[in-house]
Amino acid sequence: MISKGKFVTELHDGDSVGAVFLVSERRVLVARNGKPYAKLVLTDKTGDVQGMIWEDARAQVSGIEPGDVVGVRGAVESYEGRPQMKVEKIVKLKEEEVDMSALVRTVKGDTASMREEVEQIIQALKNSHLKELLGRLFLRDGIKDAFVKAPAAKGIHHNYIGGLLEHTLTVLKSIEALYPVYRHLGINRDLLIAGAIVHDIGKIYEYTYSRIIDMTPMGRLVGHIYLSAHMVDQEIAGMQDFPEELRLQLLHLILGHHGQLEFGSPKLPMTREAMMLHMLDDLDAKLIGFSSIIESTPEEEDFTTFSSVYNRYLYTKRYEDED
């Protein structure tokens, strides 16, 4: 078994490194002087680092594709405030030669117990139409297993195996915590919970996630919002006596959960349930996104590098009470 070597989070400016990574991106480009070079994204369970090959680039990456396991020797240097690796040598390795659990990032929680929590929430629904709908949906071939394994995004938040399950469960727990506060507004709890469970279910078709996370052609051309709504509407079409008003509002929860048109939402939230789902979905995504950027920043740094996603620097210091 080949040793993993340093993890991405252990890389610092000036380090000489010999380590094993997954290749999540690979491009061969040409510099202004006409010389080819290669740009890679090297990944392990702790994160990713950009790798640059300046010498014999075409020959070195020949036969290496995204998803391949590679051994890399090189030096770490700082680029725009982040570690970058100048790759001197890269070789393709066989999966059985390395510990894949060190390379593929997965959710920290126990997925079996997390899935059971979601199933218990479904069983506790009082609305028989929604309970039957969710039961039928998860009985579709491969849906339940895919829901447990899929990520919730390619980057920034919940971008790991099991991320979709974790994100969905967190939103459900947020509803359970806040519903009593807003119950007096007439919010339909079962409708909101059902919307939370299915709002991102189309992501099982939006991403590939066996080793590295990438978007499928279906994900790029159609997207998870349409896919989620289509899956739900298709299932409803096979049910008898499903209330049309319930169908309309459930589909609206899915179509409006991104909250703003410029963020890919086909519709703005127009119901109380849709607004609450959007806010809780956005809260979880942003908090996890903030945390992932801060945690990947060296401890000695007060601020992260500038985040183009959030259009700001993030402060890394945590205040802890003296007692």
C-alpha positions, 0 to 999 in steps of 0.5 A: 500500500502506497502511503498517502503522504501529506493531506491538502490541509497540511500543505504550506509554502515551501514544503517539498511534497510526495503524496497521493491525490485524485485528479478532479480537473486536468487541462493542457494549455499553451503559454504566451511563449508557445510552450504547453503547460498543464493545470490540475486540481488535486483532491483528497478528503480534506480539500483540493489544491491547484497543481501546475506542470511547467516541464514536459507537460503533455508527456507527463499528463498523457493518459491521466484523466479526471478521476484517476489516482496519481502520485505527485512529487513537487514543491508548494508555493503560495499563489494569491494567498493560497497554496499551489503545487509546482508539480515536478513528477506525476504518475498514475496509480492503481486504486488497489495500491492506495487507501481510497478513504483518504482521497474521497471526501464523505459526510462525517455523520453516520449515513444509516442513522441519518437516512433513518431520521429522514424516514421517521420524519416521513412516517410522522407526516399527517397528510396521507397524500404527501406521505404516499407521494414520498413513499412512492418516490423513494421506492423508485429503483435506485433513488434511496441509495442515490439520495444517501450518496449524492453531494449537494453541490460541486463546490463550496457547501456539502460538496462530498459524498452524503452531502445531499442527505446531510443538507436535507436533514439539517433543513428538516431539523431547522423546520422542526426548531422554527415551526413552533415560532411561526406556527401562528402564521398558518404555515402548513408543516407537512407541506413545508417538510415534504418540500424540504425533502424533495427540493434538491432530490434532482441532484442525484441526476445533476452530479456524478460522484463515484470519486470526484464530483462533477456535473452531468450533461443533464445537470448542466443542460437542465438542472436539479430544480427542473429535475426535482419538480419533474420527478415529483410531478411524474409521481403525482401523475400516477396517484389517484385523488392527489389534490391539485392545490397541494400539487401546485404549492408543492411544485412551487416550493421546489421552483422557488427555493433558490429565492432569486431569479438571478440565482437560478430560481424559475419563480420567486417564493410566493407562499409563506412555506416557500419563503421559509424553505428558501431561507432555511436552505440558504442559511444552511448552504451559506453557513457550511460554505463559510465554514469550509473556507475558514477551515481550509485557511491556515490557522495563523491567517486572520482572514481567508483569501478573497471569496468570489462566491461571497464577494468578501474576505472571511474572518477566521478567528473564533471568540471563545468565552474565557470561562 
